[in-house]
Amino acid sequence: MYTKKEREGILWEFHQSGLSMSRACETLPLFPTRNNLSVWLRLEEEGELVAAEMPDRVSRMHCAHGEGSPNYASNRRRTARIARTDHAERRPTLADIERMAEQTDWRDWGADLPEDPEERARMTEVKLAEALAVLDVLKAPGPGCLTNVEKYRAGQAAREAGAGVTLADVCATLSIPKSTYEDQRARLSRPDPKGPLRARVRASFEASGGAYGSESVTADLRSGEGEPVSWRDLAEGDADTPVVASEKVVRAIMAEEGLVAHKAAEVERKARYNSYGGELAKRPANLPLREDGTHDFSAPEPGLLAVTDVSEFALDGFKAYLSPAIDCFDGWPVCWRVSRHPDKDLMVGMLGDLIAEVGPTAGRPLVVHSDGGAVYMTDDWREACESGHVTRSMSRKARSPDNARCEGFFGTLKSDFFAHRDWTGVTFEEFAEALDGYIEWYRSKKIKKSLGWKTIRQRREELGYAA
């Protein structure tokens, strides 16, 4: 807010500029809005304000813009050129930013208190109540940066605080016209047109365990049986009808509701589990590797190419290890095992489950691709692959992208399921059960953009493959 001296200094600058009120407020640095300037001009006519030069303020303004500056003429021409530019297309200048910063400062908000002791005491209580209300609404740096709806909410909070705050006080100190204040009251009393959609967005987000972003929630809203309806026509309490809403609308609702998806990039990265124990045997070929150095982690049908690895979970006083087999046809977790130890019983046992599930034969081989972990180098792993008609494939040394398909699954799992939860006091059995539940949800209920916003199970059933 502006002190009395600053108002008088601005009035002096306005008279010296020769500009209209609109152009002066748009182009001159540290100037208020047109409505405020018109009020100050009326107060000047009534004798309550006297236009007077302020040397400190003028020096700040004229250091870059004023008379006496070597760039005065060019700056004046620039001011005239900006004044001719449509305001809607004009970008904020440094002066605009300085003016906004000046308006949003709390320090001078109470500098123009009246001299009468009783009225001064009353206005002090009023301003204190309004300041507390503004801080409660937005934690704002000052009242000048509030929107009209935020000013209304702050004003209502101040008036309800019982400090004798009147509507006139709120309108004067928060710089909001009475008509605008009453208009905000009417707007906020109307029912929320996005209320039914808001409930559906929250339900979809919570059902995913916080894994869905705005794109996934938008696709999830459109899925289901029945004729889809526009979100504007969605009935209150309707939890089943498919809803058509733009991703922009869903994103805005999620921002308003504070619904933020778990992102792997936001998780503090810790040292990843490394099972490398040296070159214990000759590495098999890296079969997904193309001649150009890239990898082809795709398969024409299920049961032909699977990737595997081990991921470590640090829990409350112990560690757990997951060994899955991911089908490269569509990312389906075929099978998995969880153990307290990253040993051959875990990995070889998982391989036996994979062979039993997929059933490779001599005429239909299965390729299993892994990294160069110690277990995958042992005779036990090699013999288990040979007896199950499994073709081994292995990444190159120190090349984690060579097993990117499995690493991607682990990244999604850690982001969606593990990183954001407090595992204090959780036993190994409870963790294993929760992990099983997530992987079942991942392959049966998590919609994927790469599959046309369908679940892996839905996609397989549509293609006629058993899931």
Residue pairs with C-beta under 8 A, 6 or more apart in sequence:
1 103
1 105
1 108
1 109
1 111
1 112
1 142
1 143
1 144
1 173
1 175
2 10
2 32
2 36
2 103
2 108
2 112
3 108
3 111
3 112
4 49
4 111
4 112
5 52
5 54
6 54
6 57
6 108
7 40
7 43
7 49
8 49
8 50
8 51
8 52
8 54
9 52
9 53
9 54
9 57
9 58
10 30
10 31
10 32
10 37
10 40
11 40
11 41
11 44
11 49
11 51
12 51
12 52
12 53
12 54
13 28
13 31
13 58
13 61
14 21
14 24
14 28
14 31
14 37
14 41
14 51
15 51
17 24
17 28
19 27
19 28
19 83
21 34
21 37
21 38
21 41
22 34
23 83
24 31
24 37
25 31
25 32
25 33
25 34
25 37
26 82
26 83
26 87
26 90
27 79
27 82
27 83
28 61
28 65
28 79
28 95
29 61
29 64
29 65
29 95
29 96
29 98
29 99
30 57
30 60
30 61
30 95
30 98
30 99
30 102
31 37
31 99
32 40
32 103
33 175
35 175
35 177
36 175
40 49
43 49
44 50
44 51
58 66
62 68
62 69
63 69
64 71
64 75
64 95
65 72
65 75
65 79
65 95
66 72
69 75
82 90
82 93
100 144
100 145
103 142
103 144
103 145
104 140
104 141
104 142
104 143
104 144
104 145
105 141
105 142
105 144
106 131
106 141
106 142
109 127
109 131
109 142
109 143
109 173
110 123
110 124
110 127
113 120
113 123
113 124
113 127
114 120
114 123
122 164
123 169
125 163
125 164
126 158
126 163
126 164
126 165
126 166
126 169
126 173
127 173
128 163
129 158
129 161
129 163
129 165
130 143
130 154
130 155
130 158
130 165
130 169
130 170
130 173
130 174
131 143
132 157
132 158
132 161
133 153
133 154
133 155
133 156
133 157
133 158
133 161
134 140
134 142
134 143
134 146
134 150
134 154
134 174
136 154
136 157
137 146
137 150
137 153
137 154
137 157
138 146
138 150
138 154
140 146
140 150
143 151
143 154
143 173
143 174
143 175
144 175
146 154
146 174
148 176
148 180
148 181
148 184
149 184
149 187
149 188
151 170
151 174
151 175
151 176
151 181
151 184
152 176
152 181
152 184
152 185
152 188
154 174
155 165
155 167
155 170
155 171
155 174
155 176
155 181
158 165
158 170
159 165
159 166
159 167
159 170
167 178
167 181
168 178
170 176
170 181
171 177
171 178
171 181
192 198
193 232
194 231
194 249
194 253
195 236
196 231
196 234
196 235
196 236
196 237
196 238
197 231
197 234
197 243
197 245
197 249
197 250
197 253
198 253
198 257
199 237
199 239
200 221
200 234
200 238
200 239
200 243
201 217
201 221
201 250
201 253
201 254
201 257
201 259
202 257
202 259
203 239
204 212
204 217
204 220
204 221
205 212
205 217
205 254
205 259
205 261
208 216
208 217
208 220
208 416
208 446
209 416
209 417
209 438
209 441
210 259
210 260
210 261
210 262
210 416
210 420
211 261
211 262
211 415
211 416
211 417
211 446
212 220
212 261
213 261
214 247
214 250
214 251
214 254
215 247
215 449
216 261
216 447
216 449
216 453
217 250
217 254
218 245
218 246
218 247
218 250
219 447
219 449
219 453
220 447
220 453
221 242
221 243
221 244
221 245
221 250
222 228
222 242
222 243
222 244
222 453
223 242
223 447
223 453
223 454
224 240
224 241
224 242
225 242
226 240
226 241
226 242
227 241
227 242
228 241
228 242
228 243
228 244
229 241
229 242
229 243
229 244
230 243
230 244
230 245
231 243
231 244
231 245
231 249
234 241
234 243
235 241
253 259
254 260
262 415
262 416
262 419
262 420
263 415
264 411
264 412
264 414
264 415
264 419
267 414
267 415
267 419
267 420
270 314
272 312
273 310
273 311
273 312
273 321
273 342
275 310
275 342
275 371
275 373
275 374
275 375
276 371
276 372
276 373
276 374
277 373
277 374
277 377
278 374
279 372
279 377
279 397
280 374
280 377
280 378
281 377
281 378
281 379
281 382
283 372
283 377
283 394
283 396
283 397
284 392
284 393
284 394
285 393
285 394
286 369
286 393
286 394
286 395
286 396
286 402
287 367
287 369
287 391
287 393
288 295
288 296
288 297
288 305
288 369
288 393
288 402
289 295
289 396
289 402
290 296
295 401
295 402
295 404
297 305
297 307
297 328
297 404
297 405
298 305
298 328
298 329
299 305
299 327
299 328
299 329
300 329
301 329
301 465
302 327
302 329
302 330
302 332
302 358
302 460
302 465
303 327
303 329
303 358
303 359
303 360
303 364
303 366
304 328
304 329
304 364
304 365
304 366
304 367
305 327
305 328
305 329
305 366
305 367
305 369
306 325
306 326
306 327
306 328
306 334
306 354
306 358
306 366
306 367
306 368
306 369
307 325
307 326
307 328
307 368
307 369
307 370
307 403
307 405
307 406
308 323
308 324
308 325
308 326
308 347
308 350
308 351
308 354
308 368
308 369
308 370
308 406
309 323
309 324
309 370
309 371
309 373
309 403
309 406
309 407
309 410
310 321
310 322
310 323
310 342
310 346
310 347
310 373
310 375
311 321
311 322
311 410
311 413
311 414
312 319
312 320
312 321
312 342
313 319
313 320
313 321
313 322
313 418
313 431
315 423
315 426
315 428
315 431
316 423
316 424
316 425
316 426
318 340
318 428
319 340
320 338
320 339
320 340
320 428
320 431
320 432
320 435
321 338
321 339
321 340
321 341
321 342
321 346
322 336
322 337
322 338
322 413
322 435
323 336
323 337
323 338
323 339
323 342
323 346
323 347
323 350
324 333
324 334
324 335
324 336
324 337
324 350
324 406
324 409
324 439
325 333
325 334
325 335
325 336
325 350
325 351
325 353
325 354
325 368
326 332
326 333
326 334
326 405
326 406
326 409
327 333
327 334
328 405
330 451
330 456
330 459
330 460
331 405
331 409
331 448
331 450
331 456
332 443
332 456
332 460
332 467
333 409
333 439
333 442
333 443
334 354
334 357
334 358
335 350
335 353
335 354
335 357
336 350
336 439
337 346
337 349
337 350
337 353
338 431
338 432
338 435
338 436
339 345
339 346
340 428
342 375
343 375
344 375
344 378
344 380
344 381
346 375
347 373
347 375
347 376
347 381
348 375
348 380
348 381
348 384
351 368
351 381
351 384
351 385
351 388
351 390
352 384
352 388
354 366
354 368
354 390
355 366
355 388
355 389
355 390
358 366
360 366
360 388
360 389
360 390
361 389
362 389
365 389
365 390
365 391
366 388
366 389
366 390
366 391
367 390
367 391
367 392
367 393
368 385
368 390
368 391
368 392
368 393
369 393
369 394
369 395
369 403
369 405
370 376
370 392
370 393
370 394
370 395
370 403
371 394
371 395
371 400
371 402
371 403
372 394
372 395
372 396
372 397
375 381
376 392
376 394
381 392
382 392
384 390
385 391
385 392
395 402
395 403
396 402
400 407
401 407
412 442
413 438
413 439
413 442
416 438
416 442
417 434
417 435
417 438
423 431
426 434
442 456
443 455
443 456
443 457
443 467
444 455
444 456
444 457
445 455
446 455
446 456
447 453
447 454
447 455
448 454
448 455
448 456
451 458
451 459
452 459
454 462
456 467
457 467
460 466
460 467
461 467
